[in-house]
Amino acid sequence: MDGDLFCIGSESARISITSNSISPSPGNWKGIYAQGGNVEINATDISYGDTGIYLGGHPNNVITNSSIYQNNNHGIHLLFSSYNIITNNDFTSNIGNGIHIQGSSNNNTVSGNSVIDNNVGILVDWSFSNTITSNDISSNNANGIYISSGSTDNVFIGNNITSNNEEGIYLRYSSENGIIGNNISSNNEYGIFLYFASRNKVIGNNLHSNTWDEIYLERSSNNTIKANIISNGATAILLYLSNDNIVEGNELHWHSSTGISIQYSSYNNITCNNLSNNSEGVYVSYCSYNNPATGCGIITSVFILPILHTIT
């Protein structure tokens, strides 16, 4: 479709766009494919398509108060499409991702959506300056949020990210993103996983009861992990092959393994964290050097493997 599309329903008179099959199944029809013109969709139910909504190459579309469910691919797919508003929608039980933002789709606002039982809840791939805020992202088959391939300057604020089958947030090969003020709990792998990621800010989040480590950095540098409240996991914060990070002002309590674990990692600044009721407070091992640690609260224990590692 290259022209304008306006589907403007209301809560009392919703629009339904779906399969015409007696026994509908995902992929029965193509879905809404828009590659030009303006798209505005409100109070519309879209189901059993290939992709529910595809926005390709055209900006300034508005998708609100709609339900996009049981599509064969993504609920909504943005490709080279910027300055869109996606608010207060339900993305449920799509075989692909709930919301898929790809290929320099920039400056989009994704807010107040319910994203449940998809593959990845929200994926941001090679896209910049998007605002992802106040979404409920739960029970997805892979990650709650997946940020990949050079995505920069995106912010993820105030989302509720729970009970996803892999990480709550997985950020890889991306820099200068903000993960701020989210609730991340009861995910089946890491709460937050940074992989080959740099200069990101993880600030003011509440993480608890994730199955693996709550915050895990691998081959990641110059990130700031600050003012998070982290409890009831395995290890609160684990740095592996990760250098020059700041870990400051976090509350780290009730972990079955370690509050802060530093492995093959150097020149990290561990400052003013409050650690209590962890099996180990701070654990430094495996070729880790020059990681100064100062505490402003309780540190129940510090364990340093006796092979030329330093902590002051």
Secondary structure by P-SEA (a helix, b strand, c coil): ccbbbbbcccccbbbbbccccccccccccccccccccbbbbcbbbbccccccbbbccccbbbbccbbbcccccccbbbccccccccccccccccccccbbbccccccccccbbbbccccccbbbccccccccccccccccccccbbbcccccccccccccccccccccbbbcccccccccbbbbcccccccbbbcccccccccbbbbcccccccbbbcccccccccbbbbccccccbbbcccccccccbbbbcccccccbbbcccccccccbbbbccccccbbbccccccbbbbbccccccccccccccccc
